[in-house]
C-alpha cells in the first residue's frame, strides 16, 4: 500500500461510509478498521457533498430495495453525524468544470458519472488518495492512489 506522503487527506468513497453505518454489512468491521488505521497513521479522512447525496439515497431507500429505510429526519441526523466525524470538503464552482472535463475526456455515460464527480472534487482540492471497495471503477483516472480497505488493514503494522 502506498499513500501519497505529500497528501495527508484520504477521500473515502460512499461505499466505505455506507459499510461503516450498517452493522450487518459483511465488510462493516473491515471498513471501520481501515479508517482507524488511516487516522492512526496521521491521515485526515474526508468526504465531499457527493458522498452525502449518495448516502441520502441509500439511507432513505426502503429496506426491500437494498436501502436502510430511514425517514428523512433520521437520514439528516446520520449525515450531520458524518459531517462532524469526518472533514467535509465543500464544493466550489471549479468542481463542476472539472467534472464536465472528465466525463467528456473519458466519454463517461450513466452511473459512472457519480464517480467522476468524486474524482473532480479530489482534483480541485488536491486530494490524491481514495479509499474504495470499487478500485476498478477509478483506474481510468491518472494521479489517483487507490486504496482498498482490506489492503489498508492487511498492511497495517498494528491492526
C-alpha angles and dihedrals in degrees: 000000000000122000118189102252091202090059115058091181125095120189111210117214118237091252089064094049090046091055092050089055098049110069092192094055110114090230096044097109093041092053092049092046093049090053091048091051092051092049092046090053091055102264125139113227113214142179134200130216090263088066090054093048091051093045090051089058093050094042095051097039113104119262088242089061096051093268135120096250095227124158117242091257091051090048090050090054090049093051091046090054092050093048089054097043095048134037109267110212105201126221120260125190092258090068091070092049091050092046091052091049091050097049091048096043093048095034092234118183132179127353096356086072086078090061090048088057090057090049091049091054090047093052095046092049096041097245114147103172121083123184107204144147089215102062092153090064091062105039091097091068115082119217097034119120105213117210121188113205092233090052090051092050096045094049095046113113089212117037 
